[in-house]
Amino acid sequence: MAIFRLIQQDKKRFLDLLLLADEQEDMIDRYLECGELWTLDDNGVKAVCVVADVGDGTLEIKNLAVVPNFQRKGYGKAMIEFIAERYKNYSRLRVGTGASPLTLPFYRSCGFRETGVIPNFFTDNYNHPIVEGDIVLKDMILLERPLLNH
């Protein structure tokens, strides 16, 4: 039985897992303390998610990571559905990701649609190339989905 927990103290203890989704610690530091960190525990923590209110009724997923041995088993999708239900007073849920063949199909399958691009986000904000699925990420793709009460 999966249990979702809000972590309010010592969020950095999940740094190894957070680094799977955002591989530069100073970038994580930008949102970790101002965001809410949730864990999905199913006989041990299987996934983490950091969400933040970015204004205008928008909640943004800043980080979503699943333990590698448990990826593609529904934990990421379960976390998104939990967040969507928990924060249904917001009008939309947003996420930014690279043009990765690993993450874009996942978010689309969770009901997200592309809404914009932040050019050169990865090249301007990271001190090394970010590579996913043999693709060097350059631009951030923004995706959104409406939340349950809208």
DSSP file (Angstrom, degrees, kcal/mol; ACC not computed):
  #  RESIDUE AA STRUCTURE BP1 BP2  ACC     N-H-->O    O-->H-N    N-H-->O    O-->H-N    TCO  KAPPA ALPHA  PHI   PSI    X-CA   Y-CA   Z-CA
    1    1 A M              0   0    0      0, 0.0    42,-0.3     0, 0.0     2,-0.2   0.000 360.0 360.0 360.0 120.0    0.0    0.0    0.0
    2    2 A A        -     0   0    0     40,-0.1     2,-0.4    41,-0.1    40,-0.2  -0.502 360.0-164.0 -74.1 135.4    1.5    3.3   -1.1
    3    3 A I  E     -A   41   0A   0     38,-2.7    38,-3.3    -2,-0.2     2,-0.5  -0.986   7.5-149.2-121.9 128.6    1.7    6.0    1.4
    4    4 A F  E     -A   40   0A   0     -2,-0.4     2,-0.4    36,-0.2    36,-0.2  -0.841  17.9-171.2 -97.8 131.3    2.4    9.7    0.4
    5    5 A R  E     -A   39   0A   0     34,-2.2    34,-2.4    -2,-0.5     2,-0.6  -0.980  21.6-137.2-128.1 135.0    4.3   11.8    3.0
    6    6 A L  E     -A   38   0A   0     -2,-0.4     2,-0.6    32,-0.2    32,-0.2  -0.795  22.7-148.9 -85.1 124.1    5.0   15.5    3.1
    7    7 A I  E     +A   37   0A   0     30,-3.2    30,-0.7    -2,-0.6     4,-0.1  -0.851  28.3 162.9 -98.7 120.6    8.6   16.0    4.2
    8    8 A Q        +     0   0    0     -2,-0.6     2,-0.4     1,-0.1     3,-0.2   0.586  58.4  53.5-113.0 -14.7    9.1   19.2    6.1
    9    9 A Q  S    S+     0   0    0      1,-0.2    -1,-0.1     2,-0.1     0, 0.0  -0.929 111.8   1.2-123.5 146.4   12.5   18.6    7.8
   10   10 A D    >   +     0   0    0     -2,-0.4     3,-1.6     1,-0.1    -1,-0.2   0.886  64.5 171.3  50.3  52.0   15.9   17.6    6.4
   11   11 A K  G >   +     0   0    0      1,-0.3     3,-1.9    -3,-0.2    -1,-0.1   0.784  66.9  72.8 -62.8 -27.1   14.7   17.5    2.8
   12   12 A K  G >  S+     0   0    0      1,-0.3     3,-2.2     2,-0.2    -1,-0.3   0.648  74.1  81.4 -66.0 -13.7   18.3   17.1    1.6
   13   13 A R  G <  S+     0   0    0     -3,-1.6    -1,-0.3     1,-0.3     3,-0.3   0.709  91.9  52.8 -64.6 -15.3   18.3   13.5    2.9
   14   14 A F  G X> S+     0   0    0     -3,-1.9     4,-2.5     1,-0.2     3,-0.5   0.198  75.7 113.8 -99.1  14.1   16.6   12.7   -0.4
   15   15 A L  H <>  +     0   0    0     -3,-2.2     4,-2.7     1,-0.2     5,-0.2   0.883  69.6  56.9 -56.8 -43.6   19.3   14.5   -2.5
   16   16 A D  H 34 S+     0   0    0     -3,-0.3     4,-0.4    -4,-0.2    -1,-0.2   0.899 112.7  41.9 -56.6 -40.5   20.5   11.3   -4.2
   17   17 A L  H X> S+     0   0    0     -3,-0.5     3,-1.4     1,-0.2     4,-0.6   0.912 112.7  52.7 -72.8 -43.0   17.0   10.6   -5.5
   18   18 A L  H >X S+     0   0    0     -4,-2.5     4,-1.6     1,-0.3     3,-1.2   0.853 101.0  62.9 -60.1 -34.9   16.4   14.3   -6.5
   19   19 A L  H 3< S+     0   0    0     -4,-2.7    -1,-0.3     1,-0.3    -2,-0.2   0.686  89.4  69.2 -66.9 -17.1   19.6   14.3   -8.5
   20   20 A L  H <4 S+     0   0    0     -3,-1.4    -1,-0.3    -4,-0.4     3,-0.2   0.854 111.5  30.8 -65.2 -34.0   18.2   11.6  -10.8
   21   21 A A  H << S+     0   0    0     -3,-1.2     2,-0.3    -4,-0.6    -2,-0.2   0.663 135.8  25.8 -99.0 -20.1   15.7   14.2  -12.1
   22   22 A D  S  < S-     0   0    0     -4,-1.6    -1,-0.3    41,-0.0     6,-0.2  -0.828  70.8-165.2-146.4  99.5   17.9   17.3  -11.8
   23   23 A E        +     0   0    0     -2,-0.3     2,-0.5    -3,-0.2    -4,-0.1   0.251  65.3  76.6 -85.0  15.7   21.5   16.5  -11.8
   24   24 A Q    >>  -     0   0    0      1,-0.1     4,-1.5   102,-0.0     3,-1.2  -0.962  65.5-152.8-126.7 117.0   22.9   19.7  -10.5
   25   25 A E  H 3> S+     0   0    0     -2,-0.5     4,-2.5     1,-0.3     5,-0.2   0.835  93.3  56.7 -59.2 -38.7   22.6   20.3   -6.7
   26   26 A D  H 3> S+     0   0    0      1,-0.2     4,-0.7     2,-0.2    -1,-0.3   0.799 105.4  53.3 -67.9 -24.5   22.6   24.1   -6.8
   27   27 A M  H X> S+     0   0    0     -3,-1.2     3,-0.6     2,-0.2     4,-0.5   0.897 109.2  48.5 -71.4 -40.5   19.6   23.9   -9.2
   28   28 A I  H >X S+     0   0    0     -4,-1.5     4,-2.3     1,-0.2     3,-1.5   0.900 104.6  60.2 -62.5 -40.7   17.8   21.7   -6.7
   29   29 A D  H 3X S+     0   0    0     -4,-2.5     4,-0.5     1,-0.3    -1,-0.2   0.778  93.5  67.0 -59.3 -26.2   18.7   24.2   -3.9
   30   30 A R  H << S+     0   0    0     -4,-0.7    -1,-0.3    -3,-0.6    -2,-0.2   0.790 120.3  14.5 -65.8 -27.6   16.8   26.9   -5.8
   31   31 A Y  H <X S+     0   0    0     -3,-1.5     4,-1.8    -4,-0.5    -2,-0.2   0.555 101.7  88.2-124.8 -11.8   13.4   25.2   -5.2
   32   32 A L  H  < S+     0   0    0     -4,-2.3    -3,-0.1     1,-0.2    -2,-0.1   0.919  96.0  38.3 -62.8 -46.1   13.8   22.6   -2.5
   33   33 A E  T  < S+     0   0    0     -4,-0.5    -1,-0.2     1,-0.2    -2,-0.1   0.827 120.2  44.9 -77.4 -29.6   13.2   24.8    0.5
   34   34 A C  T  4 S+     0   0    0     -4,-0.1    19,-0.3     2,-0.1    -1,-0.2   0.667 108.9  68.7 -87.0 -15.2   10.4   26.9   -1.0
   35   35 A G  S  < S-     0   0    0     -4,-1.8     2,-0.5    17,-0.1    17,-0.2  -0.456  87.9-109.2 -95.0 171.9    8.7   23.8   -2.6
   36   36 A E  E     - B   0  51A   0     15,-3.1    15,-2.3    -2,-0.1     2,-0.5  -0.903  28.5-149.0-102.5 128.4    6.8   21.0   -0.9
   37   37 A L  E     -AB   7  50A   0    -30,-0.7   -30,-3.2    -2,-0.5     2,-0.4  -0.864  15.6-174.1-101.9 123.3    8.6   17.6   -1.0
   38   38 A W  E     -AB   6  49A   0     11,-3.0    11,-2.1    -2,-0.5     2,-0.4  -0.897   6.8-158.5-114.3 144.2    6.4   14.5   -1.1
   39   39 A T  E     -AB   5  48A   0    -34,-2.4   -34,-2.2    -2,-0.4     2,-0.6  -0.910  11.0-144.7-116.9 152.1    7.6   10.9   -1.0
   40   40 A L  E     -AB   4  47A   0      7,-2.5     6,-3.2    -2,-0.4     7,-1.2  -0.972  21.3-166.5-113.1 114.5    5.8    7.8   -2.2
   41   41 A D  E     +AB   3  45A   0    -38,-3.3   -38,-2.7    -2,-0.6     2,-0.3  -0.907  22.4 159.5-108.8 122.1    6.5    5.0    0.2
   42   42 A D  S    S-     0   0    0      2,-2.8   -40,-0.1    -2,-0.6    -2,-0.0  -0.738  91.8 -34.7-139.3  85.1    5.7    1.4   -0.8
   43   43 A N  S    S-     0   0    0    -42,-0.3     2,-0.1    -2,-0.3   -41,-0.1   0.951 143.2  -1.4  56.6  51.0    7.9   -0.8    1.4
   44   44 A G  S    S-     0   0    0      0, 0.0    -2,-2.8     0, 0.0     2,-0.3  -0.233 110.9 -57.2 114.2 154.1   10.5    1.9    1.2
   45   45 A V  E     +B   41   0A   0     -4,-0.3    -4,-0.3     1,-0.2     3,-0.1  -0.482  51.6 168.8 -67.7 124.7   10.6    5.2   -0.7
   46   46 A K  E     +     0   0A   0     -6,-3.2    21,-2.6     1,-0.3     2,-0.3   0.646  62.0  13.0-107.9 -24.5   10.0    4.6   -4.4
   47   47 A A  E     -BC  40  66A   0     -7,-1.2    -7,-2.5    19,-0.2     2,-0.3  -0.994  54.8-159.4-153.6 154.2    9.5    8.2   -5.6
   48   48 A V  E     -BC  39  65A   0     17,-2.5    17,-2.3    -2,-0.3     2,-0.3  -0.955   8.3-173.4-131.5 154.2    9.9   11.8   -4.7
   49   49 A C  E     -BC  38  64A   0    -11,-2.1   -11,-3.0    -2,-0.3     2,-0.5  -0.968  10.0-159.3-149.3 132.1    8.2   15.0   -6.0
   50   50 A V  E     -BC  37  63A   0     13,-2.5    12,-3.1    -2,-0.3    13,-1.4  -0.961  17.1-178.3-111.0 126.0    8.8   18.7   -5.3
   51   51 A V  E     -BC  36  61A   0    -15,-2.3   -15,-3.1    -2,-0.5     2,-0.3  -0.925   3.3-171.6-122.7 150.0    6.0   21.0   -6.2
   52   52 A A  E     - C   0  60A   0      8,-2.1     8,-3.1    -2,-0.3     2,-0.6  -0.999  29.3-117.6-143.0 143.3    5.8   24.8   -5.9
   53   53 A D  E     + C   0  59A   0     -2,-0.3     6,-0.2   -19,-0.3     3,-0.1  -0.702  29.5 179.3 -75.7 118.4    3.2   27.5   -6.2
   54   54 A V  E     -     0   0A   0      4,-2.3     5,-0.1    -2,-0.6    -1,-0.1   0.221  45.5-105.3-108.2  13.3    4.4   29.7   -9.1
   55   55 A G  E >  S+ C   0  58A   0      3,-0.5     3,-1.5     1,-0.0    -1,-0.3  -0.026  92.7  71.4  91.1 165.9    1.4   32.1   -9.0
   56   56 A D  T 3  S-     0   0    0      1,-0.3     3,-0.1    -3,-0.1    -1,-0.0   0.811 127.3 -59.2  57.4  35.2   -1.6   32.6  -11.2
   57   57 A G  T 3  S+     0   0    0      1,-0.2    34,-1.9    34,-0.1    35,-1.8   0.658 105.1 133.7  73.6  15.4   -3.3   29.4   -9.9
   58   58 A T  E <   -Cd  55  92A   0     -3,-1.5    -4,-2.3    33,-0.2    -3,-0.5  -0.869  39.2-166.8-108.4 130.5   -0.4   27.3  -11.2
   59   59 A L  E     -Cd  53  93A   0     33,-2.4    35,-2.9    -2,-0.5     2,-0.5  -0.949  15.9-153.9-108.5 130.9    1.4   24.6   -9.3
   60   60 A E  E     -Cd  52  94A   0     -8,-3.1    -8,-2.1    -2,-0.5     2,-0.8  -0.908  14.4-136.3-113.8 132.1    4.7   23.4  -10.9
   61   61 A I  E     +Cd  51  95A   0     33,-3.2    35,-0.6    -2,-0.5   -10,-0.2  -0.755  25.1 177.7 -77.4 114.5    6.4   20.1  -10.6
   62   62 A K  E     +     0   0A   0    -12,-3.1     2,-0.3    -2,-0.8   -11,-0.2   0.741  67.5   7.3 -90.4 -27.1   10.0   21.1  -10.0
   63   63 A N  E     +C   50   0A   0    -13,-1.4   -13,-2.5    -3,-0.1     2,-0.4  -0.954  56.2 175.8-158.0 133.6   11.3   17.5   -9.6
   64   64 A L  E     +C   49   0A   0     -2,-0.3     2,-0.4   -15,-0.2   -15,-0.2  -0.941  16.8 167.7-140.8 117.8    9.9   14.1  -10.0
   65   65 A A  E     -C   48   0A   0    -17,-2.3   -17,-2.5    -2,-0.4     2,-0.4  -0.989  18.5-161.7-136.8 142.4   12.2   11.1   -9.5
   66   66 A V  E     -C   47   0A   0     -2,-0.4   -19,-0.2   -19,-0.2     5,-0.2  -0.969  39.2 -98.7-121.5 137.1   11.6    7.3   -9.2
   67   67 A V    >   -     0   0    0    -21,-2.6     3,-2.5    -2,-0.4     4,-0.3  -0.304  40.3-120.7 -51.2 130.0   14.2    4.9   -7.8
   68   68 A P  G >  S+     0   0    0      0, 0.0     3,-1.5     0, 0.0    -1,-0.1   0.838 109.7  53.3 -50.0 -44.4   15.8    3.3  -10.9
   69   69 A N  G 3  S+     0   0    0      1,-0.3    -2,-0.1     3,-0.0   -23,-0.0   0.632 113.2  46.2 -67.8 -10.4   14.9   -0.3  -10.1
   70   70 A F  G X  S+     0   0    0     -3,-2.5     3,-0.8   -24,-0.1     5,-0.5   0.257  82.9 122.5-116.0  10.2   11.2    0.8   -9.7
   71   71 A Q  T <  S+     0   0    0     -3,-1.5    -4,-0.0    -4,-0.3    -6,-0.0  -0.393  70.9  27.0 -70.4 152.6   10.8    2.9  -12.9
   72   72 A R  T 3  S+     0   0    0     -2,-0.1    -1,-0.2     1,-0.1    -3,-0.0   0.777  93.4 102.8  65.6  29.5    8.1    2.0  -15.4
   73   73 A K  S <  S-     0   0    0     -3,-0.8    -2,-0.1     0, 0.0    -1,-0.1   0.227 101.8 -94.9-122.1  10.3    6.0    0.4  -12.6
   74   74 A G  S  > S+     0   0    0     -4,-0.0     4,-2.3     4,-0.0     5,-0.2   0.410  92.3 116.2  96.5  -2.3    3.5    3.2  -12.2
   75   75 A Y  H  > S+     0   0    0     -5,-0.5     4,-2.2     2,-0.2     5,-0.1   0.903  77.5  48.5 -69.6 -39.5    5.1    5.1   -9.3
   76   76 A G  H  > S+     0   0    0      2,-0.2     4,-2.2     1,-0.2    -1,-0.2   0.931 114.4  45.8 -63.9 -45.3    5.7    8.3  -11.3
   77   77 A K  H  > S+     0   0    0      1,-0.2     4,-2.5     2,-0.2     5,-0.2   0.899 111.2  53.1 -64.3 -40.7    2.1    8.3  -12.6
   78   78 A A  H  X S+     0   0    0     -4,-2.3     4,-2.3     1,-0.2    -1,-0.2   0.894 108.5  50.9 -61.2 -39.8    0.8    7.5   -9.1
   79   79 A M  H  X S+     0   0    0     -4,-2.2     4,-2.7     2,-0.2    -2,-0.2   0.929 110.2  48.6 -64.5 -44.7    2.7   10.5   -7.7
   80   80 A I  H  X S+     0   0    0     -4,-2.2     4,-2.8     1,-0.2    -2,-0.2   0.919 111.8  48.8 -62.3 -43.2    1.3   12.8  -10.4
   81   81 A E  H  X S+     0   0    0     -4,-2.5     4,-2.0     2,-0.2    -1,-0.2   0.889 111.3  50.3 -65.5 -37.6   -2.2   11.7   -9.8
   82   82 A F  H  X S+     0   0    0     -4,-2.3     4,-3.1    -5,-0.2     5,-0.2   0.945 112.2  47.0 -62.1 -47.7   -1.8   12.2   -6.0
   83   83 A I  H  X S+     0   0    0     -4,-2.7     4,-2.3     1,-0.2    -2,-0.2   0.918 110.6  52.6 -60.8 -44.2   -0.4   15.7   -6.6
   84   84 A A  H  < S+     0   0    0     -4,-2.8    64,-0.4     1,-0.2    -1,-0.2   0.891 115.5  40.7 -60.2 -40.5   -3.3   16.5   -9.0
   85   85 A E  H >< S+     0   0    0     -4,-2.0     3,-1.2    -5,-0.2    -2,-0.2   0.912 114.9  50.7 -73.2 -43.7   -5.9   15.4   -6.4
   86   86 A R  H 3< S+     0   0    0     -4,-3.1     3,-0.2     1,-0.3    -2,-0.2   0.836 120.1  35.2 -64.3 -34.3   -4.1   17.0   -3.4
   87   87 A Y  T >< S+     0   0    0     -4,-2.3     3,-2.2    -5,-0.2    -1,-0.3  -0.116  73.5 132.0-113.1  34.2   -3.7   20.4   -5.1
   88   88 A K  T <   +     0   0    0     -3,-1.2    61,-0.6     1,-0.3    -1,-0.2   0.596  60.2  75.7 -67.8  -8.4   -7.0   20.4   -7.0
   89   89 A N  T 3  S+     0   0    0     -3,-0.2    -1,-0.3    -4,-0.1     2,-0.2   0.634  83.5  82.6 -75.5 -12.1   -7.7   23.9   -5.7
   90   90 A Y  S <  S-     0   0    0     -3,-2.2    59,-0.3    -6,-0.2   -32,-0.2  -0.523  81.2-135.4 -82.4 159.6   -5.1   25.1   -8.3
   91   91 A S  S    S+     0   0    0    -34,-1.9    56,-2.0     1,-0.2     2,-0.3   0.802  78.2  11.2 -87.8 -28.9   -6.2   25.6  -11.9
   92   92 A R  E     -dE  58 146A   0    -35,-1.8   -33,-2.4    54,-0.3     2,-0.5  -0.994  57.1-139.2-150.8 155.9   -3.3   23.9  -13.6
   93   93 A L  E     -dE  59 145A   0     52,-2.8    52,-2.0    -2,-0.3     2,-0.3  -0.965  27.2-168.2-114.1 128.4   -0.2   21.7  -13.0
   94   94 A R  E     -dE  60 144A   0    -35,-2.9   -33,-3.2    -2,-0.5     2,-0.3  -0.851  10.0-179.6-118.7 151.7    2.9   22.6  -15.0
   95   95 A V  E     -dE  61 143A   0     48,-2.4    48,-2.8    -2,-0.3     2,-0.4  -0.987  13.8-150.9-145.6 146.8    6.2   20.8  -15.6
   96   96 A G  E     + E   0 142A   0    -35,-0.6     2,-0.3    -2,-0.3    46,-0.2  -0.972  28.2 153.5-117.8 134.9    9.3   21.8  -17.5
   97   97 A T  E     - E   0 141A   0     44,-2.3    44,-4.2    -2,-0.4     2,-0.1  -0.928  41.1 -94.4-149.1 170.1   11.5   19.1  -19.1
   98   98 A G        -     0   0    0     -2,-0.3     2,-2.5    42,-0.2     6,-0.2  -0.334  50.6 -90.0 -82.6 171.6   13.9   18.7  -21.9
   99   99 A A  S    S+     0   0    0     40,-0.5    -1,-0.1    -2,-0.1    33,-0.1  -0.374  74.1 156.7 -78.7  61.5   13.1   17.3  -25.3
  100  100 A S     >  -     0   0    0     -2,-2.5     4,-1.9     1,-0.1    33,-0.1  -0.725  50.9-144.0 -97.4 136.4   13.8   13.9  -24.1
  101  101 A P  T  4 S+     0   0    0      0, 0.0    -1,-0.1     0, 0.0    32,-0.1   0.588 103.7  54.0 -70.2  -7.5   12.4   10.7  -25.6
  102  102 A L  T  4 S+     0   0    0      3,-0.1     4,-0.4     2,-0.1    -3,-0.0   0.845 118.2  26.1 -91.3 -40.0   12.3    9.4  -22.0
  103  103 A T  T  > S+     0   0    0      2,-0.1     4,-2.5     3,-0.1     5,-0.3   0.848 109.1  63.2 -99.4 -36.9   10.2   12.1  -20.3
  104  104 A L  H  X S+     0   0    0     -4,-1.9     4,-2.4     1,-0.2     5,-0.2   0.931 105.9  46.8 -58.4 -47.0    8.0   13.8  -22.9
  105  105 A P  H  > S+     0   0    0      0, 0.0     4,-2.1     0, 0.0    -1,-0.2   0.879 111.1  54.3 -62.6 -34.6    6.0   10.6  -23.6
  106  106 A F  H  > S+     0   0    0     -4,-0.4     4,-0.8     2,-0.2    -2,-0.2   0.962 111.0  43.3 -61.6 -51.8    5.6   10.0  -19.9
  107  107 A Y  H ><>S+     0   0    0     -4,-2.5     5,-2.2     1,-0.2     3,-0.7   0.889 112.2  53.4 -65.1 -37.8    4.1   13.4  -19.2
  108  108 A R  H ><5S+     0   0    0     -4,-2.4     3,-1.8    -5,-0.3    -1,-0.2   0.907 105.7  54.2 -61.1 -39.8    1.9   13.3  -22.3
  109  109 A S  H 3<5S+     0   0    0     -4,-2.1    -1,-0.2     1,-0.3    -2,-0.2   0.700 103.7  57.4 -67.7 -17.6    0.6    9.9  -21.0
  110  110 A C  T <<5S-     0   0    0     -4,-0.8    -1,-0.3    -3,-0.7    -2,-0.2   0.256 129.2 -94.5 -95.2  11.0   -0.3   11.7  -17.7
  111  111 A G  T < 5S+     0   0    0     -3,-1.8     2,-0.2     1,-0.3    -3,-0.2   0.545  78.0 140.8  93.3   7.6   -2.5   14.3  -19.5
  112  112 A F      < -     0   0    0     -5,-2.2     2,-0.4    -6,-0.1    -1,-0.3  -0.583  31.4-162.9 -84.4 146.9    0.1   17.1  -20.0
  113  113 A R  E     -F  144   0A   0     31,-2.6    31,-2.5    -2,-0.2     2,-0.1  -0.970  29.3-100.2-127.9 145.0    0.1   19.1  -23.2
  114  114 A E  E     +F  143   0A   0     -2,-0.4    29,-0.3    29,-0.2     3,-0.1  -0.404  41.1 167.6 -66.3 135.1    2.9   21.3  -24.5
  115  115 A T  E     -     0   0A   0     27,-3.0     2,-0.3     1,-0.4    28,-0.2   0.469  56.7 -29.0-125.7  -9.2    2.4   25.0  -23.8
  116  116 A G  E     -F  142   0A   0     26,-1.2    26,-2.9     2,-0.0    -1,-0.4  -0.989  50.3-111.9 173.6 179.6    5.7   26.7  -24.5
  117  117 A V  E     -F  141   0A   0     -2,-0.3    24,-0.2    24,-0.2   -21,-0.0  -0.997   7.5-151.0-138.8 139.0    9.5   26.6  -24.7
  118  118 A I  E >   -F  140   0A   0     22,-2.8    22,-2.4    -2,-0.4     3,-1.4  -0.924  34.5-133.1-106.9 103.3   12.2   28.3  -22.7
  119  119 A P  T 3  S-     0   0    0      0, 0.0    20,-0.1     0, 0.0    22,-0.0  -0.243  78.0  -1.7 -60.4 140.9   15.1   28.6  -25.2
  120  120 A N  T 3> S+     0   0    0      1,-0.1     4,-2.6     3,-0.1     5,-0.3   0.646  82.7 143.8  59.6  20.1   18.5   27.5  -24.0
  121  121 A F  H <> S+     0   0    0     -3,-1.4     4,-1.8     1,-0.2    18,-0.2   0.933  73.3  40.0 -56.3 -49.2   17.4   26.8  -20.5
  122  122 A F  H  > S+     0   0    0     16,-2.1     4,-1.4     1,-0.2     6,-0.2   0.888 117.7  47.0 -71.8 -38.5   19.7   23.8  -20.0
  123  123 A T  H  4 S+     0   0    0     15,-0.9    -1,-0.2     1,-0.2    -2,-0.2   0.827 117.4  44.0 -72.4 -29.7   22.7   25.4  -21.7
  124  124 A D  H  < S+     0   0    0     -4,-2.6    -2,-0.2    14,-0.3    -1,-0.2   0.764 121.8  35.5 -83.1 -26.1   22.3   28.6  -19.8
  125  125 A N  H  < S+     0   0    0     -4,-1.8     2,-0.4    -5,-0.3    -2,-0.2   0.553 104.3  69.0-110.5  -9.7   21.6   27.2  -16.3
  126  126 A Y     <  -     0   0    0     -4,-1.4     4,-0.1    -5,-0.2  -102,-0.0  -0.889  65.7-142.7-116.2 144.8   23.7   24.0  -16.0
  127  127 A N  S    S+     0   0    0     -2,-0.4    -1,-0.1     2,-0.1    -4,-0.1   0.337  87.3  30.6 -87.4   8.7   27.5   23.9  -15.8
  128  128 A H  S    S-     0   0    0     -6,-0.2     2,-0.1  -104,-0.0    -2,-0.0  -0.975 100.2 -78.5-155.4 159.6   27.7   20.7  -18.0
  129  129 A P        -     0   0    0      0, 0.0     2,-0.6     0, 0.0     9,-0.1  -0.391  38.7-141.2 -63.8 137.7   25.7   19.2  -20.8
  130  130 A I        -     0   0    0      7,-0.5     7,-3.5    -2,-0.1     2,-0.5  -0.906  22.7-171.3-101.2 120.8   22.5   17.4  -19.7
  131  131 A V  E     +G  136   0B   0     -2,-0.6     2,-0.4     5,-0.2     5,-0.2  -0.953  12.3 172.5-120.4 128.9   22.0   14.3  -21.7
  132  132 A E  E >  S-G  135   0B   0      3,-2.5     3,-1.7    -2,-0.5   -30,-0.1  -0.992  74.2 -10.4-134.3 127.0   18.9   12.1  -21.7
  133  133 A G  T 3  S-     0   0    0     -2,-0.4    -1,-0.1     1,-0.3     3,-0.1   0.883 128.9 -54.3  55.6  41.7   18.4    9.2  -24.1
  134  134 A D  T 3  S+     0   0    0      1,-0.2     2,-0.5   -34,-0.0    -1,-0.3   0.590 115.0 116.8  68.5  12.9   21.5   10.2  -26.2
  135  135 A I  E <   -G  132   0B   0     -3,-1.7    -3,-2.5     0, 0.0     2,-0.6  -0.950  63.3-137.3-113.4 129.7   20.1   13.7  -26.7
  136  136 A V  E     -G  131   0B   0     -2,-0.5     2,-0.3    -5,-0.2    -5,-0.2  -0.757  28.9-131.2 -81.7 120.3   21.9   16.8  -25.3
  137  137 A L        +     0   0    0     -7,-3.5    -7,-0.5    -2,-0.6     3,-0.1  -0.538  41.5 154.7 -79.4 136.8   19.1   18.9  -23.8
  138  138 A K        +     0   0    0      1,-0.3   -16,-2.1    -2,-0.3   -15,-0.9   0.660  57.7  41.2-121.9 -61.5   19.1   22.6  -24.8
  139  139 A D  S    S-     0   0    0    -19,-0.2     2,-0.5   -18,-0.2   -40,-0.5  -0.624  74.5-125.3 -95.2 151.6   15.6   24.1  -24.4
  140  140 A M  E     - F   0 118A   0    -22,-2.4   -22,-2.8    -2,-0.2     2,-0.5  -0.855  20.0-147.5 -93.9 128.9   13.0   23.5  -21.7
  141  141 A I  E     -EF  97 117A   0    -44,-4.2   -44,-2.3    -2,-0.5     2,-0.4  -0.850  11.3-147.0 -94.3 125.4    9.7   22.3  -22.9
  142  142 A L  E     -EF  96 116A   0    -26,-2.9   -27,-3.0    -2,-0.5   -26,-1.2  -0.794  18.7-178.5 -94.8 134.3    6.8   23.5  -20.7
  143  143 A L  E     -EF  95 114A   0    -48,-2.8   -48,-2.4    -2,-0.4     2,-0.3  -0.963   1.6-174.9-130.2 148.7    3.8   21.2  -20.4
  144  144 A E  E     -EF  94 113A   0    -31,-2.5   -31,-2.6    -2,-0.3   -50,-0.2  -0.966  10.7-170.3-139.4 156.0    0.5   21.7  -18.5
  145  145 A R  E     -E   93   0A   0    -52,-2.0   -52,-2.8    -2,-0.3   -33,-0.1  -0.988  32.0-111.5-140.7 144.0   -2.6   19.9  -17.5
  146  146 A P  E     -E   92   0A   0      0, 0.0   -54,-0.3     0, 0.0     2,-0.2  -0.393  36.3-118.6 -68.8 151.4   -5.8   21.3  -16.0
  147  147 A L    >   -     0   0    0    -56,-2.0     3,-2.2   -57,-0.1   -62,-0.1  -0.482  32.6 -91.7 -92.9 169.5   -6.5   20.2  -12.4
  148  148 A L  T 3  S+     0   0    0    -64,-0.4   -63,-0.1     1,-0.3   -59,-0.1   0.715 119.0  47.1 -57.9 -33.4   -9.5   18.2  -11.3
  149  149 A N  T 3         0   0    0    -61,-0.6    -1,-0.3   -59,-0.3   -58,-0.1   0.329 360.0 360.0 -94.3  12.1  -11.9   21.0  -10.4
  150  150 A H    <         0   0    0     -3,-2.2    -1,-0.2   -59,-0.1    -2,-0.2   0.391 360.0 360.0-123.3 360.0  -11.3   23.1  -13.5
